[in-house]
Amino acid sequence: MAPQLAWIGLGNMGRGMCKNLVENGNLSKPLIIFNRTIQRATELEAKLPSGTSSVASSIEDAVSKADIIFTCLSDDEVMQDTMAIAVRQDVEEKLFVYCSTVHPDTTNSLAKSVEAHGAYFVACPVFGAAAMAENGQLISVLAGPAAAVEKVKPYTKGVMCRAELDFSGQAPGQATLLKIIGNSFILTMMESLSEGHTVAEKSGLGGENLHKWIEIMFPGPYTAYSGRMMAGDYHTREEPLFSVDLARKDAKHAMNIAKSSGARMRDIEVADEHLADVQKHMGSRGDIAGIYGAVRQEGGLKFEN
């Protein structure tokens, strides 16, 4: 019998992933969706093809009706609170799949809790921005018991993702460890672009000339973020693509992991200082690309370009 799927968490990433799950996942039953703000779930249901989704009234409702439960939540605390509610009922033989970014210690702790209740846990964090989630172009990292990972694969590559890294048989925390370290590359990319564009403007080279070189030398994310910075998208959009609060959460985890390993990530320390400036300037509207504004201020320019 085909499994019943549920999805908890409909932020920027979750909405796009649900869209591709119902459109490309060959589901035989409507996807059950839940969000703490129910309006977000009802709005998504209205946008998805008719009959492909249904809104759950609570976490308990979503979990009780599903065999495989995907969660895409903002941080460690929210994930822990959600899972504490989920396992209050009978979850034996259910499979929980976590798609966001938390500390690997949190991941492994949650896995043990789920398994103690007779259920299974697979970590499935994804790399990519909201536009990639919308277009099914994410990269997933799967870790957990091999048999459980196999049950998740039909919904990753070719459905929600363009590629997957298979860590079958490894502790779930290995997937989120890679995710944290991988996200540190994104933070350092923001720093490099921000500093480069600021110096280009102040030295007289100009951002356009720098951007032309970036397009040729670093096509892809570097070029995309360079374009966002030049267009002022980092300070004009109402809803961030990668919020400053979540970026700082990831930076904190990266620095914590480095410290506990006897190492140090100086680039991330600098990026986190600039993210703190973004928070002060823009509050919850701040985006990771706002590092550009913070570096501009540091160089005597206005935050907004």
Summary of the structure (lengths in Angstrom):
residues: 305
radius of gyration: 20.1
end to end distance: 56.3
largest distance: 65.6
contacts: 1068
relative contact order: 0.10
helix: 57%
strand: 14%
